[in-house]
Amino acid sequence: MSNNPTEKLDRYAEIFKALSNPHRLTIFRRLTTCCAPGTVSLVDPESSAYVGDLGRELDIVPSTVSHHIKELRRAGIIRTRREGQKIACWVDPEILNELKDFFTY
């Protein structure tokens, strides 16, 4: 993250905008509780969740889940990787550090 205060605030605004939707916030919280941060290079059942699983948990249709995943990924909050017909998702561990920095500033 930049040391420029304006760029930092813009970045935080982007993160909070993405998390302002209840479904996206739920997805983010689910990924932070099920998946060990720092496992970006390793995608397995212990470090990620599949998009279909998230949709079933939230009781929303796959196209809506995909939209929310796209928004979280665009904001740099989560990472994804296609594994055949499934898409694995996990939290970018740096985002947790950024949020911690924001709240301890």
TATAGI-V764699 format. One record per residue. N is the residue number from 1. SS is DSSP state (H for helix, E for strand, L for the rest). Layout:
n = {N,N}
ss = {SS,SS}
This chain:
n = {1,2,3,4,5,6,7,8,9,10,11,12,13,14,15,16,17,18,19,20,21,22,23,24,25,26,27,28,29,30,31,32,33,34,35,36,37,38,39,40,41,42,43,44,45,46,47,48,49,50,51,52,53,54,55,56,57,58,59,60,61,62,63,64,65,66,67,68,69,70,71,72,73,74,75,76,77,78,79,80,81,82,83,84,85,86,87,88,89,90,91,92,93,94,95,96,97,98,99,100,101,102,103,104,105}
ss = {L,L,L,L,H,H,H,H,H,H,H,H,H,H,H,H,H,H,H,L,L,H,H,H,H,H,H,H,H,H,H,H,H,H,L,L,L,L,L,L,L,L,L,L,L,L,L,L,E,E,H,H,H,H,H,H,H,H,L,L,L,H,H,H,H,H,H,H,H,H,H,H,H,H,L,L,L,E,E,E,E,E,E,L,L,E,E,E,E,E,E,L,H,H,H,H,H,H,H,H,H,H,H,H,L}
